[in-house]
Amino acid sequence: MKFEPKQIREETSTDFEAAWMAGTKYAGERRQNDKYPRSLLRLRLGKPHPVFETIQKLREAYLRLGFEEAMNPVIIEEAEVKKQFGKEALAVLDRCYYLAGLPRPDIGISNERVKQMNAYFTNDLSKDQVEALQNTLHRYKKGEIDGDDLVYEIADSMGVDDMEVTKVFDTVLPELKSLAPVPSGSTLRSHMTSGWFLTLAEIWDKKIFPIKLFSVDRCFRREQQEGEIRLRSYHSASCILCDEEVSIDDGKDIATGLISQFGFKKIRFRKDEKRSKYYMPDTQIEVFSDHPQIGWVEVATFGIYSPTALAQYDIPYPVMNLGLGVERLAMILHDANDVRALAFPQFYAPWALTDVEIAGMIQIEQTPGTVEGAELAKSIVRVSEENGNAESPCEFLAYRGPLFCQDIEVWVTEQEENTLLCGPASLNEIVVYEGSILGIPRTKKWNKVFEAGVPTGIRFLDAFAALSAHEIETWAKEQSAEDEKSIRVKIVRSGADINIKIDDLAMRHITSNKKKIDVRGPVFMCVRAKKG
């Protein structure tokens, strides 16, 4: 077991990446190859969110198909929705979120209000301060002052602290406290199509044909409630192809080229019965793919925009549009059955830690802090491995040399008769298996656990050697009057008995999931240090 004092550890990024990519193999073999320090197990690579991971893959897939990325407007005026959806507009607007804002009241400063404010301040407001306050409120009404700057501006005009101003809001300036939102004609985008019409209107005559654009961004729908397959805010991965001639076959080719990049081998197309009015009749097509576990699932829809809708924006060329729900694709890729748990695991998914994560929360608690102490711990391990089955009484020299300006000798010893230098559990190793923490030996009986679980590389012997070196360092550093120092462990009933610390987070997870911590066994080891 390799111990390195904290002040001299050098952990390069290359070492870390190599160690982590080796995975559980590194965890199990680290003790033998002695290449990486124990602290690396407590580091881990970052973990992407499944939705944003899917978004990134979609972006890369579109770029490989030769599409240019665009950003469409998120705020769409009600009038634009009516132009785009025609008779369907009311049904679409019913599912839109309308934006509202707080009105800016016209507040007058009467003599009565001045008297009320003076009651809150140490000094009465002067005539100039009252005029400055009135001017500030007037500028706020005209929109020259933002709401988040209002308190500061009022305080500055009155010559008082910000906190003093807030005292008068409820009683003297109730207009600012009782404001109610007033709806506007602006909506949050419910379909990416709403943004594509606006974008195409501006660029159709400014780009070389064919125009191929894509956007992966949020849309918003005023659902009555969120459920297993619906969110009020979702991501749409949408693209448009604008050219002198556009056909359904173009949509099929793009859909196939996009979806096949996610490993789907079989794709089917079917006319969509919904028939949105902004698509030409008989051009709205649903795209299905064969998932190995689920079967055939809808993954996208495409169609050719209606010339009538395009004419509203003076776009003279045909346009094919394909839309794909990112969360739906992510659910398929991650074998999820509840979009809420996929998108917001912190609220809806059951709490779960992987075996690798739990393994990273297990560490040796007390470790040596000097180069000499690290060598001492390593020597205790070596001597114990070489002579662990020696019959007692016996003792073996593990270290002779200086430690904090004192010459010392350290022996691994067992003075009781008819036993061994090290107890039978001394080589037990900490392994995380199916959410439980086990201290078990590397024997044939436990091969399955070591192969399927996550070995931490920490044996009882390693933890005891670290504790011994740490306590001997303390003894030597304090210049103790005692000539000898003994460290002993007998029966281990928990990790704390053998210098192994398990993070509280891992403990709570194991308890809440009714898993177990089984770190116990007869270790029976003793280390004795004496001054030379």
C-alpha positions in Angstrom: 0.0 0.0 0.0 1.4 3.3 -1.0 1.0 6.3 1.4 2.1 9.7 0.4 2.1 12.7 2.8 -0.4 15.4 1.7 2.2 18.1 1.4 4.3 16.2 -1.2 1.6 14.6 -3.3 1.7 15.4 -7.0 -1.3 14.2 -8.9 -1.1 15.1 -12.6 -4.1 15.3 -14.8 -2.7 12.5 -17.0 -2.3 10.2 -14.0 -5.9 11.0 -13.0 -7.4 10.3 -16.4 -5.4 7.1 -16.8 -6.4 5.9 -13.3 -10.1 6.7 -13.8 -10.4 5.2 -17.2 -9.0 2.0 -15.9 -12.2 1.9 -13.8 -12.7 -0.9 -11.3 -9.6 -2.6 -12.7 -7.5 0.3 -11.3 -9.3 0.0 -7.9 -8.5 -3.6 -7.6 -5.0 -3.6 -8.9 -3.8 -0.3 -7.4 -2.4 -2.1 -4.3 -0.3 -4.3 -6.5 1.0 -1.9 -9.1 1.4 0.9 -6.5 1.0 3.6 -9.2 -1.6 6.0 -8.1 -2.3 7.6 -4.7 -5.5 6.6 -2.8 -6.9 10.2 -3.1 -7.6 9.6 -6.8 -10.6 7.4 -5.8 -12.2 10.5 -4.3 -12.0 12.4 -7.6 -14.3 11.7 -10.5 -15.1 12.9 -13.9 -18.1 15.2 -14.4 -21.5 13.8 -15.4 -23.6 15.4 -18.1 -27.4 15.8 -17.7 -29.1 13.3 -20.1 -31.1 16.1 -21.8 -28.2 18.4 -22.4 -26.1 15.4 -23.5 -28.7 14.6 -26.1 -28.8 18.2 -27.2 -25.1 18.2 -27.8 -25.3 15.0 -29.8 -28.2 16.5 -31.9 -26.2 19.6 -32.5 -23.2 17.6 -33.7 -25.5 15.4 -35.8 -27.1 18.4 -37.6 -23.7 19.9 -38.2 -22.4 16.7 -39.8 -25.5 16.9 -42.2 -24.3 20.3 -43.3 -26.8 22.4 -41.4 -26.0 25.9 -40.0 -27.0 26.6 -36.4 -29.5 29.5 -35.8 -31.1 31.1 -32.8 -34.8 31.8 -33.2 -36.9 34.3 -31.2 -38.3 33.0 -28.0 -40.9 35.8 -27.5 -43.5 35.7 -30.2 -46.2 38.4 -30.6 -49.8 37.2 -30.7 -50.3 38.7 -34.1 -47.5 36.5 -35.5 -49.1 33.3 -34.2 -52.4 34.3 -35.9 -50.6 34.9 -39.2 -48.8 31.5 -39.0 -51.6 29.3 -37.8 -54.7 30.9 -39.4 -57.9 29.3 -38.1 -55.9 27.2 -35.7 -54.4 30.2 -33.9 -56.8 30.3 -31.0 -56.1 26.6 -30.2 -52.4 27.3 -30.3 -52.7 30.5 -28.2 -54.7 28.6 -25.7 -51.5 26.6 -24.9 -49.2 29.7 -24.9 -47.9 31.5 -21.9 -48.7 35.3 -22.2 -46.1 37.6 -20.8 -47.2 40.3 -18.3 -45.4 43.2 -16.7 -45.9 45.5 -13.7 -47.3 48.9 -14.6 -45.3 51.9 -13.5 -47.6 54.1 -11.4 -47.6 57.9 -11.4 -46.8 58.8 -7.8 -47.2 62.2 -6.5 -45.4 63.6 -3.4 -47.9 65.6 -1.3 -47.1 67.6 1.8 -48.9 64.9 3.8 -46.6 62.2 2.3 -43.5 64.3 3.1 -44.7 64.5 6.8 -45.2 60.7 6.9 -41.7 60.1 5.5 -40.1 62.5 7.9 -41.4 60.4 10.7 -39.1 57.6 9.6 -35.9 59.6 9.2 -33.6 61.4 11.6 -33.7 64.6 9.6 -36.6 66.1 7.8 -36.4 66.2 4.0 -35.4 69.5 2.5 -37.3 71.1 -0.4 -34.5 70.1 -2.8 -34.7 66.5 -1.6 -38.4 66.4 -2.1 -38.0 67.7 -5.7 -35.3 65.2 -6.3 -37.5 62.4 -5.1 -40.4 63.6 -7.3 -38.0 63.7 -10.3 -36.8 60.2 -9.6 -40.3 58.8 -9.4 -41.2 60.6 -12.6 -38.2 59.1 -14.4 -39.2 55.7 -13.1 -42.7 56.2 -14.6 -41.1 57.1 -18.0 -38.9 54.0 -17.9 -35.6 55.8 -17.5 -34.9 54.0 -14.3 -35.1 50.2 -14.1 -37.0 48.6 -11.3 -33.9 46.9 -9.7 -32.3 50.4 -9.4 -35.3 52.1 -8.0 -34.5 51.7 -4.3 -31.0 53.0 -4.8 -32.1 56.0 -6.9 -34.8 56.9 -4.3 -32.3 56.7 -1.4 -29.8 58.7 -3.4 -32.3 61.5 -4.1 -33.3 61.6 -0.4 -29.8 61.4 1.0 -30.5 58.3 3.1 -29.4 54.7 3.3 -31.0 52.0 1.1 -32.4 50.2 4.1 -34.1 53.3 5.4 -36.0 53.7 2.2 -37.6 50.3 2.4 -39.3 51.3 5.6 -41.6 53.8 3.8 -42.7 51.6 0.9 -45.6 49.9 2.7 -47.2 53.0 4.4 -46.0 56.0 2.4 -45.6 54.6 -1.1 -48.2 51.8 -1.2 -48.5 52.1 -5.0 -45.2 50.3 -5.3 -46.3 47.5 -3.0 -49.7 46.8 -4.5 -48.8 46.6 -8.2 -50.5 43.8 -10.2 -49.2 42.3 -13.5 -50.8 43.5 -16.7 -50.8 41.0 -19.6 -49.3 41.9 -22.9 -49.8 40.5 -26.4 -46.4 38.8 -26.3 -46.2 35.0 -25.8 -43.5 32.5 -25.1 -42.8 30.3 -28.1 -44.8 27.1 -28.1 -43.6 25.8 -31.4 -40.2 26.3 -33.0 -42.1 26.9 -36.2 -43.2 30.3 -34.9 -39.5 31.4 -34.8 -38.7 29.9 -38.2 -41.2 32.0 -40.1 -39.7 35.2 -38.6 -36.1 34.0 -39.3 -36.9 33.0 -42.9 -38.6 36.3 -43.6 -35.4 38.1 -42.9 -32.8 35.8 -44.6 -34.4 34.0 -47.5 -33.0 36.5 -50.0 -29.7 36.9 -48.2 -28.3 33.4 -48.2 -27.1 31.0 -50.9 -29.5 28.2 -51.7 -30.2 25.6 -50.3 -30.7 27.3 -46.9 -30.2 24.6 -44.2 -30.7 25.8 -40.6 -31.2 24.1 -37.3 -31.9 25.2 -33.8 -32.1 23.2 -30.5 -33.8 25.3 -27.9 -36.7 25.6 -25.4 -40.3 25.9 -26.2 -43.1 26.4 -23.7 -46.7 25.0 -23.5 -49.3 25.8 -20.9 -50.1 22.2 -19.9 -52.8 21.8 -17.3 -50.3 19.6 -15.4 -46.9 18.0 -16.0 -46.9 14.2 -16.3 -44.8 11.2 -17.3 -44.6 12.3 -20.9 -45.2 16.1 -20.7 -43.4 19.1 -19.4 -44.4 22.7 -19.5 -40.9 23.6 -20.8 -39.3 21.3 -23.3 -36.6 21.3 -25.9 -37.2 21.1 -29.7 -34.5 20.1 -32.1 -35.8 21.6 -35.3 -34.5 22.3 -38.8 -35.6 23.9 -42.0 -34.6 23.3 -45.7 -35.5 26.1 -48.1 -34.8 25.7 -51.8 -36.3 26.2 -55.2 -37.7 22.7 -55.0 -38.4 20.7 -51.8 -40.1 17.4 -51.5 -41.2 14.8 -48.9 -38.2 12.8 -50.0 -35.9 15.5 -48.7 -37.6 15.2 -45.3 -37.2 11.5 -45.3 -33.5 11.8 -46.2 -32.8 14.3 -43.4 -34.8 12.3 -40.9 -32.9 9.2 -41.8 -29.5 10.9 -41.7 -30.3 12.5 -38.3 -31.8 9.5 -36.5 -29.4 6.9 -37.8 -26.6 8.7 -36.0 -28.2 7.6 -32.7 -27.9 4.0 -33.5 -31.4 3.4 -34.9 -31.3 0.9 -37.7 -35.0 0.7 -38.8 -37.1 3.8 -39.7 -40.7 4.1 -40.8 -42.7 7.0 -42.1 -46.4 7.5 -41.7 -48.8 10.4 -42.6 -49.7 12.4 -39.5 -53.5 12.5 -39.0 -53.3 15.8 -37.1 -52.6 17.8 -40.3 -51.5 21.2 -38.9 -52.7 24.0 -41.1 -49.2 25.5 -41.6 -48.2 22.4 -43.5 -49.3 21.6 -47.1 -52.0 18.8 -47.2 -50.6 15.3 -47.2 -47.0 16.4 -46.4 -47.1 16.1 -42.6 -45.1 12.9 -41.9 -44.4 11.1 -38.6 -41.1 9.4 -38.2 -40.9 6.1 -36.3 -37.9 4.1 -35.3 -37.5 0.6 -33.9 -36.1 0.6 -30.3 -34.7 -2.8 -29.1 -36.6 -2.7 -25.8 -39.7 -0.5 -26.6 -40.5 -1.4 -30.2 -41.6 1.2 -32.7 -41.7 4.7 -31.3 -42.4 8.1 -32.8 -39.2 10.2 -32.7 -39.9 13.1 -35.1 -42.4 14.9 -37.4 -41.7 16.8 -40.7 -43.7 18.5 -43.3 -43.6 21.2 -46.1 -44.9 24.6 -45.0 -48.1 25.8 -46.7 -47.6 28.4 -49.4 -50.4 30.4 -47.7 -48.5 30.6 -44.4 -45.3 31.4 -46.2 -47.0 34.2 -48.2 -47.8 35.9 -44.9 -44.1 36.6 -44.7 -43.4 37.1 -48.4 -41.3 33.9 -48.6 -41.6 32.8 -52.2 -39.8 29.4 -51.9 -40.9 26.1 -50.5 -39.7 25.1 -47.0 -39.4 21.7 -45.4 -39.4 21.7 -41.5 -38.5 18.8 -39.3 -39.1 18.8 -35.5 -37.9 16.4 -32.8 -38.6 16.4 -29.1 -35.3 16.3 -27.3 -36.7 14.9 -24.0 -38.5 12.2 -25.9 -35.3 11.1 -27.7 -33.4 11.3 -24.4 -36.0 9.0 -22.8 -35.5 6.4 -25.5 -31.7 6.6 -25.3 -31.7 6.4 -21.5 -34.5 3.8 -21.2 -36.5 6.2 -19.1 -40.3 6.0 -18.5 -40.9 9.4 -16.8 -39.7 12.6 -18.4 -40.0 14.4 -15.1 -37.5 12.1 -13.5 -35.2 12.3 -16.5 -35.3 16.1 -16.7 -35.5 16.9 -12.9 -34.0 13.9 -11.0 -33.5 16.1 -8.0 -37.3 16.4 -7.6 -38.7 13.2 -9.1 -36.1 10.4 -9.4 -35.4 8.1 -6.5 -32.1 8.9 -4.8 -29.4 6.6 -6.0 -25.6 6.4 -5.7 -23.6 4.1 -7.9 -21.1 1.7 -6.5 -18.3 3.8 -8.0 -19.7 6.9 -6.2 -19.9 5.0 -2.9 -16.4 3.7 -3.3 -15.2 7.2 -3.7 -16.7 8.0 -0.3 -14.6 5.4 1.6 -11.1 6.4 2.8 -8.4 5.7 5.3 -9.1 8.2 8.1 -5.7 8.7 9.8 -2.6 8.7 7.5 1.0 9.6 8.0 2.1 13.2 7.3 5.8 12.8 6.6 8.0 11.0 4.1 9.4 8.9 6.9 5.9 8.1 8.1 4.8 7.0 4.6 7.9 4.7 4.4 7.1 3.3 7.8 3.5 2.5 6.9 4.7 0.8 3.7 7.3 -1.2 5.6 4.6 -2.4 8.1 2.5 -3.6 5.1 5.5 -5.4 3.5 6.6 -7.1 6.7 3.0 -8.2 7.5 2.5 -9.6 4.0 5.7 -11.5 4.1 5.4 -12.9 7.6 1.7 -12.9 8.3 1.5 -16.6 8.8 4.5 -16.8 11.1 3.7 -18.7 14.3 3.7 -16.7 17.5 5.3 -15.6 19.7 7.3 -13.6 17.1 8.3 -10.2 16.0 9.8 -8.7 12.8 11.6 -5.4 12.4 9.8 -3.1 10.0 11.7 0.2 10.4 14.8 1.6 11.9 15.7 5.2 11.4 15.1 8.8 12.3 11.6 10.3 12.9 11.3 13.9 14.2 14.9 14.0 15.4 14.6 10.7 17.2 16.1 7.3 16.2 13.4 4.7 16.5 12.7 1.0 15.8 9.3 -0.3 14.8 8.4 -4.0 15.0 5.4 -5.9 13.9 4.8 -8.3 16.8 2.6 -11.0 18.3 3.5 -12.2 21.8 0.5 -14.4 22.5 1.4 -18.1 22.0 -0.1 -20.6 19.5 -1.4 -18.0 17.0 -0.1 -16.1 13.9 1.6 -12.8 13.4 -1.5 -11.4 11.7 -5.1 -12.5 12.2 -7.2 -14.1 9.4 -9.1 -10.9 8.5 -6.0 -8.7 8.2 -6.1 -9.0 4.3 -9.8 -8.4 4.0 -10.5 -5.7 1.4 -13.2 -3.1 1.2 -15.5 -3.7 -1.8 -18.8 -1.9 -2.8 -21.2 -4.4 -4.3 -24.8 -3.6 -5.2 -24.9 -0.7 -2.9 -23.4 -2.5 0.1 -20.0 -2.1 1.6 -18.2 -5.3 2.4 -14.9 -6.2 4.0 -14.0 -9.6 2.4 -10.9 -11.6 1.5 -9.7 -12.2 -2.1 -10.6 -15.8 -2.2 -12.4 -18.0 -4.7 -15.6 -17.7 -2.7 -15.7 -13.9 -3.3 -14.5 -13.8 -6.9 -18.0 -12.7 -8.2 -18.2 -9.8 -5.7 -14.7 -8.5 -6.7 -15.5 -8.8 -10.4 -19.0 -7.3 -10.3 -18.4 -4.8 -7.5 -16.0 -1.9 -7.1 -12.9 -2.8 -5.0 -11.5 0.3 -3.2 -8.0 -1.2 -2.8 -8.1 -0.7 0.9 -7.4 -3.7 3.1 -7.7 -3.9 6.8 -3.9 -4.2 6.9 -3.4 -1.0 4.9 -5.7 1.0 7.2 -4.0 -0.4 10.3 -0.5 0.4 8.9 -1.6 4.0 8.2 -3.0 4.4 11.7 0.2 2.9 13.3 2.4 5.2 11.3 0.2 8.2 12.2 0.3 7.5 15.9 4.0 6.7 16.0 4.6 10.1 14.3 2.5 11.8 17.0 4.5 10.0 19.7 7.8 10.9 18.3 6.9 14.5 17.5 5.7 15.1 21.1 9.0 13.9 22.5 7.1 11.6 24.8 8.9 10.5 28.0 7.7 7.0 27.2 10.3 4.8 25.5 7.8 2.6 23.8 4.5 3.0 21.9 2.2 0.1 21.0 -0.8 0.2 18.6 -3.0 -2.9 18.6 -6.3 -4.0 16.9 -8.2 -7.1 17.8 -11.7 -7.9 16.6 -13.0 -5.3 14.0 -16.7 -4.7 14.2 -17.0 -1.6 12.1 -14.9 0.6 9.8 -14.0 2.9 12.6 -12.3 0.1 14.5 -9.7 -0.3 11.7 -9.2 3.4 10.7 -11.7 3.4 7.8 -14.0 6.3 7.3 -17.3 6.2 5.4 -18.8 9.5 4.3 -22.1 10.4 6.0 -23.7 10.7 2.5 -22.9 7.1 1.7 -24.1 6.0 5.2 -27.5 7.7 4.7 -27.9 6.2 1.2 -27.1 2.7 2.4 -29.5 3.0 5.4 -32.3 4.5 3.3 -32.0 1.7 0.7 -31.8 -1.0 3.3 -28.3 -2.1 2.2 -25.6 -3.2 4.6 -22.1 -2.3 5.8 -20.3 -5.5 6.8 -16.8 -4.5 7.8 -15.7 -6.8 10.5 -13.4 -9.7 11.4 -10.5 -10.9 13.6 -7.5 -8.8 12.6 -5.3 -9.3 15.7 -2.3 -7.2 14.8 0.2 -5.2 16.9 2.9 -2.7 16.1 5.4 -1.7 18.7 7.8 1.3 18.4 10.7 2.0 20.7 13.5 4.6 20.9 16.8 3.4 19.6 
